[in-house]
Amino acid sequence: MAPPPAEEKPLNWLARLIALSLQIVQAGFVLILLCVLLYILLGAAAGPYVSSVIGNLAHLVAVFTPQTLIAVAVVLTLGWIAKRPR
């Protein structure tokens, strides 16, 4: 069996790096969602870390205009439509 071409190895490495990056981002989103859930359930008694995450999210939402949020939602939706199997 012949070894793979030389240019295939860097592409495989890049694909693994992208997959790892996506897993890290997904883990971060899950952590943020858990913090929001804890804040909804416990309120201010959830602790300083959860309160700081909620404060940062509130500041982030206040900075974004509605037009920006709609544009981000449209781009994410189009990306989802392009990625799903046909």
C-alpha positions in Angstrom: 0.0 0.0 0.0 1.4 3.4 -1.0 1.8 6.2 1.6 -0.5 9.2 1.2 0.7 12.2 -0.8 2.8 14.7 1.1 0.1 17.5 0.9 -2.5 15.2 2.5 -0.8 15.1 5.9 -1.0 18.9 6.6 -4.6 18.9 5.5 -5.4 16.1 7.9 -3.6 18.0 10.7 -5.6 21.1 9.9 -8.8 19.2 9.9 -8.0 17.7 13.3 -7.1 21.2 14.6 -10.4 22.6 13.3 -12.4 19.7 14.9 -10.6 20.2 18.2 -11.3 24.0 18.1 -15.0 23.4 17.4 -15.2 21.0 20.4 -13.6 23.6 22.6 -16.1 26.2 21.4 -19.0 23.9 22.0 -17.7 23.2 25.5 -17.6 26.9 26.2 -21.2 27.4 24.9 -22.3 24.5 27.2 -20.6 26.2 30.2 -22.3 29.5 29.4 -25.7 27.8 29.1 -25.2 26.0 32.4 -24.3 29.3 34.0 -27.5 30.9 32.6 -29.5 27.9 33.9 -28.0 28.2 37.3 -28.7 31.9 37.4 -32.3 31.3 36.4 -32.7 28.6 39.1 -30.8 30.2 41.9 -30.6 33.9 41.2 -27.9 35.9 42.9 -27.2 33.0 45.2 -25.6 31.1 42.3 -22.3 32.6 43.2 -19.9 35.2 42.0 -18.7 33.3 38.9 -22.2 32.8 37.6 -23.1 36.4 38.3 -20.0 37.6 36.4 -20.9 35.5 33.4 -24.5 36.9 33.5 -23.2 40.4 33.8 -20.8 39.9 30.8 -23.7 38.5 28.8 -25.9 41.4 29.7 -23.2 43.9 28.7 -22.7 42.0 25.4 -26.4 42.1 24.6 -26.5 45.8 25.5 -23.6 46.7 23.2 -25.1 44.9 20.2 -27.8 46.7 18.2 -30.9 44.8 17.1 -29.6 45.0 13.5 -26.3 43.3 14.5 -28.2 40.5 16.3 -30.4 39.9 13.3 -27.4 39.8 11.0 -25.6 37.3 13.2 -28.8 35.1 13.3 -29.1 35.3 9.5 -25.4 34.3 9.0 -25.7 31.4 11.4 -28.9 30.2 9.8 -27.4 30.3 6.3 -24.4 28.4 7.6 -26.6 25.8 9.2 -28.6 25.4 5.9 -25.4 25.1 3.9 -23.9 22.4 6.2 -26.9 20.1 6.6 -27.0 17.0 4.5 -29.3 17.0 1.5 
